[in-house]
């Protein structure tokens, strides 16, 4: 299996595995209508028999639930066209392999004279994107029945002729990627306490996915897929690559897909995908949060281009750790807590999946680190390698707030 990277300074994005067993596969544009009609028939969303019977209606952790039936609204294309002002360019939040994501406004029916409504994010399928068709189905399959405070809420969908759209709650603060690597006056550095809050929320979301009898492997955990609401609560988005596996088995694929730099080594080399493969991706994001640097950046010196390989020797040494801490923190973080998070990152990045902690254990460690309070120390060493902050972002995830970010159409390969 080959590994395909994008051009200089671009973070490779992801592609959906067309062998997904989530729903009836769609192979050509000519079969789109009949295939989707079959999978949507009866209950408005396709049903995977294994997922449908697993933990139906059971609570899985605080606020988490796999719903016995999907609770999605069916929107008309006319409604969403009006909500986005005919999908006008100035409503675009981001763009990926699926298509463009637009900000919209839905009016709510009310007997009051004063109109009410809500802000939404509308993901519109590019009619030429075969990847998008399967991603559309996967999103409906998973998010249609998953309910958790740390997962982005899918409100509904539209399926009219060749038009396929998804409607999500709008996330006011955009993506974690934007806050870590964005540029411009509108992007402010995240303080330590907010970084931990975001990490804990994202960890809880992953822990929920891993808690059912039939495990849901997210497969694409990265900073751009962690979205933030107005209070910086983290929610996982983009389930187009999600897979299922029992607690004792892995998912095996002949095509390795994900985002280069975040994919676990066992998945890249063998195609075997475990829940602990998600834990590796979480470890990569932990390192990005600590350092403020991208997982991959060809503008850095050769030895530092792969962030994980470079910083591993620093993570276990509290004194060396200061050399790689994000300079934008200005030393304002509890050193003991930072050391604990760094050690956690090291265990998450273990070469063998069995040596990594569970996401439940990750949550507990992060919550303990969050309770540590020390007097902030004046920084003495600053990180000199900050060129990666001045790069335009290349989003795949939906619902991102547009904040002085490049939205160039992505033409790079989407596989690993």
PyMOL commands that set and color helices and strands:
alter all, ss='L'
color gray80, all
select helices_A, chain A and resi 29-40+49-53+77-83+89-91+130-143+176-181+192-209+223-225+265-270+275-291+302-304+307-315+318-321+327-329+335-348+353-355+359-370+387-390
alter helices_A, ss='H'
color red, helices_A
select strands_A, chain A and resi 65-66+73-74+92-95+99-108+116-125+146-147+154-160+163-169+214-217+226-228+234-236+243-246+251-252+272-273
alter strands_A, ss='S'
color yellow, strands_A
deselect
rebuild
show_as cartoon
